[in-house]
Structures are given as C-alpha cells and as structure tokens.
C-alpha cells in the first residue's frame, strides 16, 4: 500500500502504486511486484521504485559505465538521468507522497541475456558490473549504496543445449556471482540465484527463453528474493553465500624410499588448486603438487584448499604414508674350493642391484682373510 513505481515504458508512463500489469505492458508483471511487497513489510514510510528497462540491451555497450573505459553506454546515461529527474521532481511527479525529500536506499540489477551475444562481452562482464556498482554509487552520491544482483538464470542448473544459453550458464552467471561475492562489497551487495526459478516451456505460457518463458511464478519468486536481499543489504548484512567444496585425495599407504619424486593428485569439486603440507620434510618434501622422497619413515601428507569468492575453504584431508626401504639383491661369484691355492689372492667384484657398495665378511679368517675387496687364501 505504501510502495509506488515510476516506469517510462513504450505504451505510457506508469506513475502509481505498485500493482499487477506494470511490466512491458498491462498484461505482464516484473520482479517489482513482489519486491515491493517485501520492502513494504520491512520498511517504514513510502517507497518509490524507479524502474528502467529496455529490451535487447547489453552491459558491454548499451549500459557501459564510464569508469569501464570506452564510450559510456547510452542507456547507462538514460538510466541515471531518469533516476535524477524523477527524484528532483518528486513533488510534481508524485504529489501523493506529499514530500520532496528522499534518500537513495538501494539499487537492483537484473540483466544479462544480451551479453551472451559475444564472447568478449561475456569475458568482460564481471569487470563491467563492478564498474557499474562503483559508478552508480558515485553518480548518486551515495557511497555504499546497497545493491542486489539477480543473476541471468535462463536455462536453470542443467547445461542447456543452446550455445547462447550455455555461454550465460558457464561464463555470465559465475561472473555475476564473483562480483556479488567480492569482499570489497561485503555486506552491501546481495545476490539472487534465479536458476531455481526457471521453468521449462512445457510449464510456461510462452516459448520465450530470454524472458523465462514469460512465467509469472518466475518473476514473483525472483522479486521476492530481490526484496529479501535488498533488506539484508540495507542493513549491511548481505553476505554472499559461498558454496561448499570437498577434497578428494587418494594416496597409497606405502611407497619405497627409492621412488624419488611423485605427483600428488588431490582435487576438489570446485576445480580449485589444492595445496599440500608434509609433517616431516626430512622424509618427504612437497613443492606444489610434487612430493620428493628423501628417506624412509612415516609421514603425513595433508591436502587443503582455502576457498575463493565463490567457495568456502575445504576441510583438510590427511593421508599417512609409510616410506619403506627398497629391497636389493647381490650378484657374487667366487672360485670353487677345488680351484683355490694357498696364498692365492682374489679380487672380489660383487654388485648390488641398488648400486650401493658391497662389503665382504669371511666366516673363518684363518682359511680366507678379507681386506676390502681382496680375499687371501
């Protein structure tokens, strides 16, 4: 009852309380409907939602923020001008509010489909989105302005056969989350994962993948989540939920000391680089994923991963390894007793398979004495 909307759309400007039929035309709704319900329930006083939306526009060119370099996007400028013009004339645009005073309380961003047009657009999306947040805050002279990013969830969680949608799933959505989870914005930027609200065309009123098949339930759910996240961001409590990750680490229990170096092959479901430590570098030292054996003994190798903006640190996984001495054999020939003569000297040339030096011992030095590798009868 206390939320109003301004939306300059093609078939007439909306300047009224929030209700149904305020989407692209009177037959559609957008996320603003449930966003308004959440804000109305949580905030005191009137709320004005200024909505700007144009079809077929990308962040790379059309909404390009000034600090991203290159030409500032026409629709970025139009968006900012709309916000400033409406707020500068609140008393005439919305006389029902009976005030010209206001504060910028939050900004919602739900965009991305058209950046799937180009690999270059996808690659620079995260950078452009960060610049957008910073520039909007600067333009509106509101440092720390709460933001909510609703990702581009068309296609849902399963990899879609359409290459355009695949680009959104594999590049754009991770880019959007990386910005929302950037610790420089911690607490003030919320994130909504819309993929769970994507319904296939069979359960929707139209075959329109770029608009979530025009499914009203999709937009109601997304709007509600954007409202909940906005309330958290306004309170400074919008912390990005990082996903859990687990380490898989297989290591044999026993190796021989002569193995030299071997590769540690732990992995995580996040595909992040795993690091390792050795409990005793004298036995096994570790450099990156390469372990080098120095001597025999028992050692514990621990795999760990610290996480990043998208994944929590993984639980450490340790493996105990026994480094055992290798076996060796000796090749040794000696004349038969019948071939020996008193005072005969024999040079012995036994060889160990390990390459180590061979020592000699006589069971009866009175018969054959040993000096180094020389035997005397």
N, C-alpha and C positions, 0 to 999 in steps of 0.2 A: 504493500500500500504506500510505502514511502520511498519507492525507487522509481526514477524517471529515466527516460532514454532519449538521446538525440542521435538520429541516424539519417544522413542525407543520402537517400537511395534514389535510383533512377525514376521510380514512379511516385515520387513525392517524399518530402522530409518527414520523418517521424519525430514528433516533439510531444511526448505524452508519458503517462505512467506505463510501466512495463506490463505487457500482456502478450497474448499469442498473436501471431500474424505480423511480427516485426522483423521477419527475415528479409530475403531478397524481394519478396512481395508479400501480400496478405495471406498467402497460402502456406507460408513457411515460418519456421522458428529457427533461431540460432542458439548458441550456448548462453546468450544473455538472459534468457528466461529463468533458468534455474540458478544462474549466477546471482541474479537479483534476489531470488528467494533466500539464498544463503546469506547475502550481505544484509538484507533487511532484518533477518532474525538475529544477526550478530552485532550490528552497529546501531548507534543512536543517531537520530537526526536524518534528514533526507540524503539520499544518494543519487547522484546523476551518473549514468553510464553514457559516455560519448563513444559511439561505435563508428568505425570507419572500415569499409570493406569494398573491395573492387575485385572482380573476377579476373583470373589469368595473370596474376602479378607475382613476381618473384622478389626475393630479398637481395639477390646479387645485383640487380639493375634497378628495378622499379622502386623498391623500398631502401635502396642502398644508403646507409647512414654516412654522414660527412667524414667522420674520422676513419672510415674504411679506405679512403683514398678513391681517386677517380671521381666521376660525376655523381653528385648527390642525386638519389632517386627522386623522380617527380612525385611519386606517391608518398615517399617519406615526407617531403615538404608539404604536400597537401594534408597529410595526416596531422602534422604538427600545427599547421595553420588552422585546421578545423578545431583542434583542441583549444588553441589560444583564443580563437574568435568566439567560440561558444562561451568559454569561461569569462571572457572580457565583457560579455553582454548577457550575463545570467538574468539580470533584472528584466530585460526585454524578451529574451528567448524563453525564459521560464518564470513568468510573473507569479505563477502558483507557489514557487518556492519562497517568495517574499524576502529574498536576500540577494545581495551581490557578492557576498563573502563566500569563500570556498577554500579548500586545500586539495591538492592532488594526493590522493590516498593510495592509488595503485594503478597498474598497467597490465593488461592481459594480452598475450601474443599467441594466436592460433593460426598458423600459416606454414606453408612449406611445399605444397604439391608442385607448384610451377618451378621450383628449383631443381626438380628431377629432370628438367629438360636437358641439362648439361652436366657432364662430369666435373667441369671446372666450377660450376655453381655449387655442386654438392661438396666439393673439396674445400671451398672457402666459406661454407655456411656457418661453421662454428665461430670463425673469426668475425664474420659479418654480424652475427647475432650478439656477440659480446660488444661490438661497437654500437649496435642499436641500443642496448641497455644503457651503456655509458652516455650516448648522445641524447637519448630521450631524457635521462635524468638531468643532463646539463641544460638542454633546451627548456625544460620546465622548471629549472632552478630548484630542483628537489633532490639533493644528494641522498642516496639510499632509498629512492622511490621503490616501494615493493613491486615486484614483477611476478607474473605467473606465466610459464611457458607450457602450453599444451602441445604435445608432440604430434607429428604427422603420422597417425596410426593406420592409414588406409592399408588394407591387406591383412591386418591382425598380426598374430605372432608367427604363423606358419609362412615360410618363404613363398611368395606369390609367383606364379608362372610369368606374369607380365614384367618385362625388363624395367619399365619405368618405376613400377611399384617396388621392385627389388632394390633399385637404387635408393629409394626412400627408406626401405627397411634396413639396408646394410650400411648406409652412409649418413642419411639425413637424421634419422632418429637417434643414433649414437651421438651425432654432433649436437643435437638439441639437448640431450641429457648431459653431455660433457659441460655445456655452458651452465645449465641449471645447477650442476653439482660443483661448479668452480668454487673453491673455498674463499675466493675473494668476494663472492656474493653471499656467503653462508648466512642463512637466517632471513635474507631479504628476497630471495628468488625461489619461488615454488615451482613444482614440476608435476604435470599431469600426464600419465601414460594412457593415451586414448586407444591403444591397440585392443584392449579388452572390451571396447565398446563398438568394435567393428562387426557388423552383421552381414552375412553373405546376401547376395541379391535375392536368393530364394525367400529370405525372411525380411525383405525390404520392399518399399513401394516402387522403386525405380532402379534401372541399371545405370548407376552413376557413381562409379568407384571413386572419382575425385571428390565427391560430396558425401562419402559414406553411404551411398545408395539412398540419399535423402531420408534416412531412417530417423524418425523423431526421437526414439528412445536413445539413440546415439548422442544426439545433441543435448537431451535432457541430462544424461549421465555426465557428459563432458562439462556442461555448465555447472552442475552441482559440484564436481570435483574442482573446477577452477575457483568456485566460490570458497570452498573449504580451504584450498591452498592460499587464496588471497587473504583470508582471515589470519592464517598462520604467518604469512609474510608481513602483514601489517603489524603483527605482534613481535616480529623479529624471530619467529620460530619455524621458518620454512626451511627445514634441513632436508637435503636430498637423501632419499633412501637408497643407499648403495646396496648392490646385490651381494649375496654371499658367494664365496668361492671355496672350493675344496682342492686339496693337493692329492694327486695320485703318485705314489713313489714306490716303485718296485726295486729291490736290491737283494742280490743273493746273500745268503748268510755267511758264506765262506769263500775266500779267494786265496790264491798263493802269493807269497811275497814277491815273486819274480815277475808278476804281471806287468809291472811298470805303471803306465797310465791307463785310465779307462774313463768313459763318459757317464756322468750321472744323468738320468733321463726322467726326472720328476716333471709333472705337468699339472696345470690347473684347468678347470672348466672355463676360466676366463681368458685362457691363452696368454696370460702374462708371464714374464720371465721369472723363473724360480731361482732363488739363491740358496747357497748351502754353507754349512759350517762343519768342521771336524772337531771332535772332542780332544784329539791329540794329533797335532800337526807333525809330531815326530814319527808317527806311524803312517798317517795319510794326510797329505796337504791338499787343499782344494783351491783352485783358481777358476772362477766362473763355473762351468759345468764339468771341468776336467779334474779328476782326482788322481793323485800320484802316490803310489805306494813306496815307502822308504824302508820299512822293516816289518817284522811280524809283531802281532799283538792284537788286542781288542780295541775297537774304536767305534764311536757313534757318529753317524753322518745325519745331520738334521737339514731338512728342506723347509724353506719358509718363503712367503710372498707378502709384501707389505700392503698390497692393495693400491688402488688409484682413485680417481674421482668417481668411477663407476662401480668399483668393487671393494668390499671390506677386506681387511687383511685375512689371509687364510690361516687356519690353525696349523701349527708346526707339525711335521711328521718326521719322526726319527727312526732310523734303522741301525741295529747293532751288527757290526761286521767283524768277523774273525779273520785276521790275516795270518795264514799258516805258512810254515816253511815248506818249500817245494822238495820233492824227492829227487835223488840223483843216483846214478849208477857209475861204477868204475870198470874201465877196461884195463886188464892187467895180465900180462903173460910173463912167465918165469921158467927158466930151463928145468927140465926133469932132473930128478936126483941122479939118475944114471949118467947124466951129461956133465955133472959138476966135478971139479978137481980142487984139491987142497990149494989154498991161497988164490983161487980164482976170484977176480973182481968183476962184478956185473953192474952195469948201469941200468937202473930200473926206469921205465917210461910209462907208468900207469897214467891214465887220463880219466878225469871225472866229467860226466855229461854236463855238469854245471859250469865247467871251465875253471873251477877252483883248484888251488894247488893240492896235490895229493901228498900225504905223509906216509911213512912206512914204519913198521914195527916187526921185530923178529921175536918169535916165541922162545927161542933159545940162542942167545948171542954167542954161546960157546961154539955153536955149529956154524951159524951165519950171523955176522955182526952187520949193523946198519949205520951208515954215516950219510945223512941227507938222502940222496937217491942212489948211493953206492952201497952195494952188498959185497961182503968179503967172506968167502968160504973158509 
